[in-house]
Amino acid sequence: MEPPMEQSGGEQEPGAVSRDSGVRQTDTHVTASRGRQRRFTPRLLDLPWEDVLLPHVLTWVPLRQLLRLQRVSRAFRALVQLHLAGLRRFDAAQVGPQIPRAALARLLRDAEGLQELALAPCHEWLSDEDLVPVLARNPQLRSVALAGCGQLSRRALGALTEGCPRLQRLSLAHCDWVDGLALRGLADRCPALEELDLTACRQLKDEAIVYLAQRRGAGLRSLSLAVNANVGDTAVQELARNCPQLEHLDLTGCLRVGSDGVRTLAEYCPALRSLRVRHCHHVAEPSLSRLRKRGVDIDVEPPLHQALVLLQDMAGFVPFVNLQV
């Protein structure tokens, strides 16, 4: 009897599975599984934009980082633009100390729901042509900061007061172009105005401040007239009589303001919480003492305290002072 012949490598019994075939099938299964994993791996942009990414992700990303993010791809650029279109608050300082004109135009191109706008970093070049279209698209603005924007004019302020009737807070500090006529227009058209910064608006005189007090004094809570040598007691007394809700008043460097104006403030402004009168050389301590007793925060120390501080600096200690009469 002949011995049974061995099966060749290419032949195998029916139903038998070779080792190599099993390995190949396992490899194919693993490869397919990995392919399916790669195919179904979620990406950031696959999440719902309006329900997830915009309200819960992009709102926590700083504006400067968003500008970098939109450079990644067209999809990210579209996402960032959609986020910018829905902004309620825009502060150019979040972008950097300086921002080019083209960048600002691109950032605010689709914004139509802004309630707060701060453009101080754009003060070197911001013009009426840059600002007026933004104001026209955002009539809901309640707070606008234009400190130092010296290239603007009454045209921009007119567009703001006519197009934004809900305006409550406005900063025009160091805007030399603000004059009496501009302030009159502001007083006539902004019924909701509560906070106004007119620091170093040196064209303003008593007459303009008196008009502001008579037209909008009832709602004013905070006002700065600092660094204006044209403002005197006439303006301060009219503010006191017409601004019962006034809480903060800055008269720093108003050289014509004296004790009469401060005494009127003490009499007519029960809500006053802070008063700045540094460098107001005609304001005497007796006019401030009544406000001090009420707890008003005043940036000028009483004369006795000043003397004690000076003595401490010179001698290195505070001597015992008997204040009893």
C-alpha positions as CSV (number, residue, x, y, z in Angstrom):
1,M,0.0,0.0,0.0
2,E,1.3,3.3,-1.0
3,P,1.6,5.9,1.8
4,P,-0.9,8.8,1.7
5,M,0.3,11.7,-0.2
6,E,0.8,15.0,1.6
7,Q,-1.4,17.8,0.5
8,S,0.3,20.6,-1.3
9,G,0.4,24.2,-0.1
10,G,-2.2,25.2,-2.6
11,E,-4.6,22.4,-1.7
12,Q,-6.6,21.9,1.5
13,E,-9.5,19.9,2.6
14,P,-13.0,21.3,2.1
15,G,-14.1,23.4,5.1
16,A,-10.5,23.9,6.4
17,V,-9.1,27.3,7.0
18,S,-5.5,28.0,6.7
19,R,-3.4,30.0,9.2
20,D,-2.5,32.6,6.5
21,S,-6.1,33.1,5.5
22,G,-7.1,33.7,9.1
23,V,-4.4,36.3,9.5
24,R,-5.5,38.0,6.3
25,Q,-9.1,38.1,7.4
26,T,-8.2,39.5,10.8
27,D,-6.0,42.2,9.3
28,T,-8.8,43.1,6.9
29,H,-11.3,43.3,9.9
30,V,-8.9,45.6,11.9
31,T,-8.2,47.8,8.9
32,A,-12.0,48.2,8.2
33,S,-12.6,49.0,11.9
34,R,-9.9,51.6,11.9
35,G,-11.3,53.1,8.7
36,R,-14.8,53.3,10.2
37,Q,-13.3,55.0,13.3
38,R,-11.5,57.5,11.2
39,R,-14.6,58.0,9.1
40,F,-16.9,58.8,12.0
41,T,-14.4,60.8,14.2
42,P,-16.3,64.1,15.0
43,R,-14.7,67.4,14.1
44,L,-15.3,70.8,15.8
45,L,-17.1,72.3,12.8
46,D,-19.4,69.3,12.7
47,L,-21.1,70.5,15.9
48,P,-24.2,72.7,15.5
49,W,-23.0,76.3,15.0
50,E,-25.9,78.3,16.2
51,D,-26.8,76.0,19.1
52,V,-23.4,75.0,20.4
53,L,-20.4,76.7,18.9
54,L,-21.6,80.3,18.9
55,P,-23.3,80.5,22.3
56,H,-21.1,78.1,24.3
57,V,-17.6,78.1,22.7
58,L,-16.8,81.2,20.7
59,T,-18.2,83.5,23.4
60,W,-15.4,82.4,25.7
61,V,-12.6,82.9,23.1
62,P,-10.8,86.3,23.2
63,L,-11.4,88.5,20.1
64,R,-7.7,88.5,19.3
65,Q,-7.7,84.6,19.1
66,L,-10.8,84.6,16.9
67,L,-9.0,86.7,14.4
68,R,-6.3,84.1,14.3
69,L,-8.8,81.3,14.1
70,Q,-10.4,82.6,11.0
71,R,-7.1,82.2,9.1
72,V,-7.3,78.4,9.5
73,S,-9.8,77.7,6.7
74,R,-12.7,79.1,4.9
75,A,-15.1,77.3,7.2
76,F,-13.5,78.8,10.3
77,R,-13.6,82.2,8.6
78,A,-17.4,81.8,8.0
79,L,-17.9,80.7,11.6
80,V,-16.0,83.7,13.0
81,Q,-17.9,86.1,10.7
82,L,-21.2,84.7,11.9
83,H,-20.0,85.2,15.5
84,L,-19.0,88.8,14.8
85,A,-22.3,89.5,13.2
86,G,-24.1,88.7,16.5
87,L,-21.8,90.6,18.8
88,R,-23.4,92.7,21.5
89,R,-20.2,94.3,22.8
90,F,-17.1,95.3,20.9
91,D,-14.0,96.7,22.5
92,A,-11.1,97.4,20.1
93,A,-8.7,97.1,23.0
94,Q,-9.3,93.4,23.0
95,V,-7.7,93.2,19.5
96,G,-4.6,95.2,20.5
97,P,-3.2,98.6,21.3
98,Q,-3.6,99.6,17.7
99,I,-5.9,98.3,15.0
100,P,-5.8,99.1,11.3
101,R,-8.7,100.8,9.5
102,A,-9.2,97.8,7.2
103,A,-9.3,95.4,10.1
104,L,-12.0,97.4,11.9
105,A,-14.1,97.6,8.8
106,R,-13.8,93.8,8.4
107,L,-14.7,93.1,12.0
108,L,-17.8,95.3,12.1
109,R,-18.9,94.7,8.6
110,D,-21.9,92.5,9.5
111,A,-22.5,93.7,13.1
112,E,-26.1,94.9,13.5
113,G,-26.9,94.3,17.1
114,L,-24.2,96.1,19.1
115,Q,-25.1,97.6,22.4
116,E,-21.6,98.6,23.6
117,L,-18.9,100.0,21.4
118,A,-15.4,101.2,22.5
119,L,-13.0,102.5,19.9
120,A,-10.2,104.3,21.9
121,P,-7.4,102.3,20.2
122,C,-8.5,103.8,16.8
123,H,-8.1,107.4,18.0
124,E,-5.3,108.2,15.6
125,W,-7.3,107.6,12.4
126,L,-11.0,107.1,13.2
127,S,-13.0,109.5,11.0
128,D,-16.6,110.2,10.4
129,E,-16.5,108.0,7.3
130,D,-15.4,105.1,9.4
131,L,-17.8,105.5,12.3
132,V,-21.1,106.8,10.8
133,P,-21.9,103.5,8.8
134,V,-21.3,101.5,12.0
135,L,-23.7,103.7,14.0
136,A,-26.3,103.5,11.3
137,R,-26.3,99.7,11.5
138,N,-26.5,99.6,15.3
139,P,-29.4,101.7,16.6
140,Q,-29.5,99.7,19.8
141,L,-26.2,101.1,21.1
142,R,-26.4,102.0,24.8
143,S,-22.7,102.7,25.5
144,V,-20.1,104.3,23.3
145,A,-16.5,105.2,24.1
146,L,-14.7,107.6,21.7
147,A,-12.0,108.9,24.1
148,G,-9.2,110.6,22.2
149,C,-10.8,110.3,18.8
150,G,-9.8,113.8,17.6
151,Q,-10.4,113.2,13.9
152,L,-14.2,113.0,14.4
153,S,-16.5,116.0,14.1
154,R,-20.1,117.1,14.9
155,R,-21.3,114.9,12.0
156,A,-20.4,111.7,13.8
157,L,-21.9,112.9,17.1
158,G,-25.1,113.9,15.2
159,A,-25.3,110.5,13.7
160,L,-24.9,108.9,17.1
161,T,-27.6,111.1,18.8
162,E,-30.1,110.8,16.0
163,G,-29.7,107.1,15.3
164,C,-29.2,105.7,18.8
165,P,-32.0,107.0,21.0
166,R,-31.3,104.5,23.8
167,L,-27.8,105.8,24.5
168,Q,-27.0,105.8,28.2
169,R,-23.2,106.1,28.5
170,L,-20.9,108.2,26.3
171,S,-17.2,109.1,26.6
172,L,-15.9,112.0,24.6
173,A,-12.8,112.6,26.7
174,H,-10.0,114.5,25.0
175,C,-12.1,115.2,21.9
176,D,-11.2,118.8,21.2
177,W,-13.8,119.1,18.5
178,V,-16.7,118.9,21.0
179,D,-18.1,122.4,21.4
180,G,-21.3,124.0,22.7
181,L,-23.3,123.3,19.6
182,A,-22.3,119.6,19.6
183,L,-23.3,119.4,23.3
184,R,-26.7,121.0,22.7
185,G,-27.5,118.4,20.0
186,L,-26.5,115.7,22.4
187,A,-28.7,117.1,25.2
188,D,-31.7,117.5,22.9
189,R,-31.6,114.0,21.4
190,C,-30.5,111.6,24.2
191,P,-33.3,111.2,26.7
192,A,-31.8,108.1,28.3
193,L,-28.3,109.6,28.9
194,E,-26.9,108.8,32.4
195,E,-23.1,108.9,32.2
196,L,-21.1,111.5,30.2
197,D,-17.3,112.0,30.1
198,L,-16.3,115.4,28.8
199,T,-12.8,115.4,30.2
200,A,-10.5,118.0,28.5
201,C,-13.3,119.1,26.1
202,R,-11.9,122.6,26.4
203,Q,-14.2,124.4,24.0
204,L,-17.1,123.9,26.4
205,K,-18.1,126.8,28.6
206,D,-20.6,127.4,31.4
207,E,-23.5,128.1,28.9
208,A,-23.2,124.7,27.3
209,I,-23.1,122.9,30.7
210,V,-26.1,124.9,31.9
211,Y,-28.0,123.8,28.9
212,L,-27.1,120.2,29.4
213,A,-28.2,120.4,33.1
214,Q,-31.5,121.9,32.2
215,R,-32.3,119.4,29.4
216,R,-30.8,116.1,30.8
217,G,-30.0,116.8,34.4
218,A,-32.9,114.7,35.8
219,G,-31.3,111.5,34.6
220,L,-27.6,112.2,34.9
221,R,-25.7,110.0,37.4
222,S,-22.1,110.5,36.4
223,L,-20.4,113.5,34.8
224,S,-16.8,114.5,34.2
225,L,-15.8,118.1,33.3
226,A,-12.2,117.6,34.3
227,V,-9.3,119.6,32.9
228,N,-11.5,122.5,31.6
229,A,-10.5,126.0,32.8
230,N,-13.7,127.5,31.2
231,V,-16.1,125.7,33.7
232,G,-16.9,127.7,36.8
233,D,-19.4,127.9,39.7
234,T,-22.3,128.9,37.3
235,A,-22.2,125.6,35.6
236,V,-21.7,123.6,38.9
237,Q,-24.6,125.3,40.6
238,E,-26.9,124.7,37.7
239,L,-25.9,121.0,37.7
240,A,-26.6,120.8,41.4
241,R,-30.1,122.3,41.1
242,N,-31.1,120.1,38.1
243,C,-29.3,116.7,38.8
244,P,-30.9,115.2,41.9
245,Q,-29.6,111.7,41.0
246,L,-26.0,112.8,40.4
247,E,-23.6,110.3,42.1
248,H,-20.2,111.1,40.6
249,L,-18.8,114.5,39.6
250,D,-15.2,115.1,38.4
251,L,-14.1,118.7,38.4
252,T,-10.4,118.0,38.5
253,G,-8.4,121.0,37.2
254,C,-11.5,123.2,36.8
255,L,-9.6,126.3,38.0
256,R,-12.7,128.6,38.1
257,V,-14.7,126.3,40.3
258,G,-14.9,127.6,43.9
259,S,-16.5,127.0,47.3
260,D,-19.9,128.4,46.2
261,G,-20.4,125.7,43.7
262,V,-19.4,123.0,46.1
263,R,-21.8,124.3,48.8
264,T,-24.6,124.1,46.2
265,L,-23.7,120.5,45.5
266,A,-23.9,119.7,49.2
267,E,-27.4,121.3,49.4
268,Y,-29.1,119.9,46.3
269,C,-27.4,116.6,45.5
270,P,-28.3,114.0,48.2
271,A,-27.2,111.1,46.1
272,L,-23.6,112.4,45.5
273,R,-21.1,109.6,46.4
274,S,-17.8,110.9,44.9
275,L,-16.4,114.4,44.1
276,R,-13.1,115.1,42.4
277,V,-11.8,118.7,43.1
278,R,-8.0,118.2,43.0
279,H,-6.3,121.3,41.6
280,C,-9.4,123.4,42.2
281,H,-7.5,126.0,44.2
282,H,-10.6,128.2,45.0
283,V,-12.4,125.3,46.8
284,A,-11.9,125.7,50.6
285,E,-12.2,123.1,53.2
286,P,-15.3,124.5,54.9
287,S,-17.3,123.9,51.7
288,L,-16.2,120.3,51.6
289,S,-16.7,119.5,55.3
290,R,-20.5,119.1,54.9
291,L,-19.9,116.5,52.1
292,R,-17.3,114.7,54.2
293,K,-19.8,114.3,57.1
294,R,-22.2,112.6,54.6
295,G,-19.5,110.1,53.6
296,V,-18.8,111.5,50.1
297,D,-15.5,110.3,48.7
298,I,-13.4,113.4,48.0
299,D,-9.9,113.2,46.5
300,V,-8.6,116.1,48.5
301,E,-7.5,115.3,52.1
302,P,-8.4,117.7,55.0
303,P,-5.7,120.2,55.8
304,L,-4.9,118.6,59.2
305,H,-4.4,115.2,57.6
306,Q,-2.2,116.7,54.9
307,A,0.0,118.3,57.7
308,L,0.3,115.0,59.6
309,V,1.3,113.1,56.4
310,L,3.9,115.7,55.6
311,L,5.2,115.6,59.2
312,Q,5.4,111.8,59.1
313,D,7.4,111.9,55.8
314,M,9.8,114.4,57.3
315,A,10.2,113.0,60.8
316,G,9.4,109.3,60.2
317,F,6.7,109.1,62.9
318,V,3.3,110.6,63.7
319,P,3.3,112.7,66.9
320,F,0.5,112.8,69.3
321,V,-1.8,115.7,68.5
322,N,-4.4,116.8,71.1
323,L,-7.4,118.0,69.1
324,Q,-9.5,118.8,72.1
325,V,-10.5,122.4,72.6
